[in-house]
């Protein structure tokens, strides 16, 4: 739906809501959510899809890119994952359940430190804005602090203890700042215009359909990048970071992906014939319909990955996709 401008002087012309972004720019879209308790966000387009898969949003919920023009998610089909759109087709419900399992596994890695009661609260499916586990944990910690008996501050501040503790705290803060500075220097920002080469940083970059045959991308950082339909035949991708990278339909025949990180990567329909994957990490990756003829899988981790035939590999699957006991 669209809304009229709030300026009273402009009461005759109706403002038309912006058209949805092209498929090439979807990754860079940011969307606000309008819920009964207010507006939240913005969220990336991919996160909106994950919320739909997990049932935290419905197609009737409203989204906006500027908090002025609001539309139902159903009016922006590019935000709706294929698993949700085809849920009512034959086999669609099973495919949606597999997608939910995959997204749950990803989120479980990020909230492993959160308590089970808080996790259950987040999964109730109410109409509040989605919250991350850090926010819920901080709220619980603050409530616990408020419930505690007041500390006898006057007696505690006498003596050397406050000075000792203050000195230790300052030392820890200084150490944390030094670590943060070193960490920032060690992880430069992505450079999507950089030419292909060893250790190139293409995190989050859109390289769909790129011609990279035989490219040396050893140790490259390609986290959450888009490489769908890319030509990567005989490419050198040893030790590359390809976590959650979109390689849908990419051509990787004869490529060397030894020791590469492919956790949660989208490898649907990827051509891997003759590729080397020794020691690679493919936990939670989706290999549905991939061509793996002649692929070297020695030492490859396939825990909870979706295999080429749609099976979900059992935990501790190494070198082959072991059938899960739940299948």
Helices and strands as residue ranges (DSSP letters): G 26-28, E 30-35, E 38-44, H 45-53, E 62-64, E 71-72, G 73-75, G 77-79, H 82-85, H 92-110, H 116-122, H 133-147, H 153-156, H 161-186
